[in-house]
Amino acid sequence: MKHIQDDIRAYLTERNWNNLRPGDIAKSISIEAAELLEVFQWENPELDAVKADSEKLAEIRNELADVFIYCLDMATLLDLDAESIVREKLEKVKSKYPAELFQGVQNSPGTEDIYMKIKQAHRNQGNA
């Protein structure tokens, strides 16, 4: 991830974009995330169907890249180590949603109840 952030820093510097406002980048992240959502507007295909649709995958790749680039822009400009913040958050999420609670649970409509119960209990304990 360090090499990507080095490339991002060079990209920003070459364009004199190395003083962008974090709020503007956050807005761009949200806009690009909305464009990713637009790929799924009016439909909600299963994972295998998306994987089998080369046109949809191309759109997803494009929009995901935009989201990732803006996220890395922000991390780089704020001197945050993207790999480290992702790993730290992943550890928190693994603790919050222990794998053993999801063993044998199908990822299908209705199973979000388990997720929401865990999330609410976590929030009731004063955690974010």
N, C-alpha and C positions, 0 to 999 in steps of 0.2 A: 504494500500500500504506500510505503514511503516513496517509491519510484513514481507512482502516479501523482502523489502530492507534489513532487519535484516538477513533474511535467505541467501540472496545473499552475504552479507558481510561475514557471517560465511563460506559459500561455497568457496568464494575467499580466505579467510584467511587460511582455512584448506589445501588448495592446494598451498599456497604461491603465489597466483596470485593477491595479493592485491597491486601490483605495475605495473600492465599492462599499456602500453602506450595508451592514448586515441585514437591516430591515428590507432593503431592496432585494437582496439575495433570497431572503425568506419568502418574499412575495413570489419571486420567480420559481422557487421550489414548489410552492403551492399551485401556481399556474401550470407548471409542467406535470405535477401529480394529477391535476384535473384533466389534462390532456390524456394521461394514461387511463384514467377512469372512462374517458370518452370512448376508448377502444371497446369498452364493455357496455356502453349505453344501450339499453333496451334488451340486453341479453345477459345471461350468466352461465356460460358454458362450463362443463366439467373440465378438470385438469387435462385429461387425455385428449379431449376435443381441441383444446387450445394448442397442445403440443403437436397435434396433427394438422393444424391450420397454418401453413407457411406464411400466408399473407398477414394473419393476425400476429404471428410471432415476430414478423418484421416490424410491424407497427409498435409492438410491445418493446422490442429491443431499442427502437429509436426513442421512445418516450422514457424508458428506464434510463437510457444514457443521459438524456437531458436532466432528469432528476438527480442522478449520481453526480454529474458534472457540477451542478449548482451546489449540491451538498458538499462536495469536495472543495469548491470555491470558498464556501463559508469556513469550513474547517481550516483550510490553508491560510486564509486571510486572518483568521483569529489565532493562528499558531497552535491549533489543536491537532494532535496526532489521531487521524481518522481511525486507524487500526486499533489503537488503544481505547478510544471512546466506544467503538463498536464492541470490542471484547468485554469491556467493563459492563456495558448495558446487557450484553448477552448473558453474563454471569448473574446479573440481577433478575433477568427474565427467567433463567433456568431455576433460580431459587423461588421465584414467585409462582411459577407454574411447573412444579416437580413432574418429571416424566412419568413416574409411577402412577400419578393420578389420571393419566390419559391412556394408560395401557388398556387395550381392548376396546377403546372408545372409537367408534367410526367417525370419520370427519364428514359428517353429513348434516343436512338441516336438522336442527333440534339439539345438536351436541354443543352448540354455543352456550347452552344453559350452564354446563360445567365450567366453561371459561368465565362466564359472567359471575357465577357464584364465587369462584376463587378471586376474581378481580375485586368484587365488592367486599369480600372478607379482608383482603389486603388493604383496601382503602379504609375500612372501618378500624384497622389497626394504626391508622395515621400515616400510611405509606402512600407514595404516589405511584 
